[in-house]
Amino acid sequence: MTTTPDPDALERARALRSLAARIDASVLHDLVAAAGDDTWRGPTADAFVAEVRWAERRCDDASAALRAAARGLERAAAAHPIAAR
């Protein structure tokens, strides 16, 4: 009997990696450059940049968590193979 990694778990892992890639490609990561001193100045601009950087860190954390979950699914799929159909 041949066994293979669980294809459903591998598909979920691919979906998580795809979502992480979409988060990484977000335009949010371009906002700090667009909000520089050439655009505007002052406390409101500084607060905006601080909030964008906070949001970027949250997105980076989310991407890392999605990739970690994908790795976990891939390990589980490999550790608990199913019979080939």
N, C-alpha and C positions, 0 to 999 in steps of 0.2 A: 504494500500500500504506500502510495506516494503522499507526502504531506507538503502543504504550502502555507505561507503566512496568511492569516485571515485577510481576505481582500477587502472586506468592509472596514476593518480597522485601518488598513493602508489607505483606503479612499478618504476616510475621515482625517487621517494625518495629512494627506495632500491638500484637503480643503483648509485645514488649519494653516498650513504653510502658505497657501494662496492668500488667505486673509491677512496673514502677517506681511506678506509682500505688498498687498494693497495699502496697508497702514503705512508701511515704510515709504511708499511712493506718494503719500498724501501731500497736497499743496501746503499743508500746515508747515512743513519743513522749509518752505521758501519764504514764510512771512517775516521772519526776523530780518532777513536781508532787505525785504521790501519796506520795512519800517525804520530804516536807518535815519541818520541825521539829515540826509538829503530829502527825506520825505516829510518829516515833522520832528518837532523838539518839544521838550517840556515834560512835566510830570505824567500827563496822560499817555504820551508816547512811551515813556519809561515803564509805566504800569502795563501797557499793552505788550511790550517786549517781554516783560517778566512773566505775564500770563501765557504768552506763546511758548516761552521756554519751558514753563511748567507743563503745558499741554504736550509739548514734544517729548518731555521725559515720560509722561504717562503713556504716550503712544509707543515709545521705545520699550517701556516695561510690558505693555500689552503684547507687542510683537515677540518679545523674548519669552513671555509666558505661553503664547500660542506655539512657538517653536519647541519649547520644552514639552508641552502636551503632545505635540506631534511625535517627538522622539520617544515619549513614553508609549504612545500607541504603536509605534513601529517596533519597539522592544517587546511589547506584549504580543504583538502579532507574530513575531519571530519565535517567542518563547512558547506560544500556545498555537502551533500550526493546526490546520484543519485538513482532513482527508481531501485529496484532489478529486474533483468531480469528473 
